[in-house]
């Protein structure tokens, strides 16, 4: 890399992080000559990536010139796609959210219609909230394993993959890049939820996230902020982890004792004869009402699911040694019965070495965890490596 490129990236990184907001501060922190700093700042300003404006007045009377990422430098789009509700967000390159939307994307209708609908919703957000700003990057989360190049993978038979029928091998990133004329990154939804939770100010890593919905998945973010995706993008797919050895419930995969068949939101609803409908709040309302009334059958079933979740979590905790375990998804949001049951099983099954400093909690971001993680990943892609090269070469 040319030394001028290195200097430019250093200057931009300091401005983006807020560690240096003036030319003089940049020179002090980088030991670059003031003339070099001036050249790099002038280039970034001329590219429209950085703005240099007058700050507040000082005691000496002359207001300082403050450097910051320009709000007009571009926008990023984030999408957390799910069979029940899809969450969208549009942000500028400082991470400031310009617009949010919750919509329905028919993933069960197949990739062609679903991706076209998703592209249309993102274009609509751009037209309404950032018509004159370039779209720099898009990150999409899907409830399926995803390869590094953005193709959906044929997952093992799973309760939550039923809505993804026909998606196997779909080049999602390529399709959306053609529709949106911007770089696209596609990831598993639980990975993005884990990343979103790790962005919280109080979050301590490594962080393990477990989503309990129609199926069960997990995601791990290291202390350095790296998501563990595995060789084929399938890391964390724990739906068929055999956990209930005495269970006679036959899973969709043909085996018994699978975690998803005994502890998922869908499994709990099934056992309580509550229909699993397209309305995600229907089952939640009924479960909440039954729990609040102290219905013993409901409480026993939820506690049993929580125990199985805790047993699975204990295995993952002894593999990854996280500092934080976060529970998310429809079942985890319902009541304290799930959280207390998971905690009890984890502390019973995992060795004290792994639990003495462990925090177990529910999601602080709820249904915004995925789109928050997608936004963080999009910003990372824009300001690093190929994304930064594109950013500096296109005004």
Order of alpha helices (4+ residues) and beta strands (2+ residues): alpha-alpha-alpha-beta-beta-beta-beta-beta-alpha-beta-alpha-beta-alpha-beta-beta-alpha-alpha-alpha-alpha-beta-alpha-alpha-beta-alpha-alpha
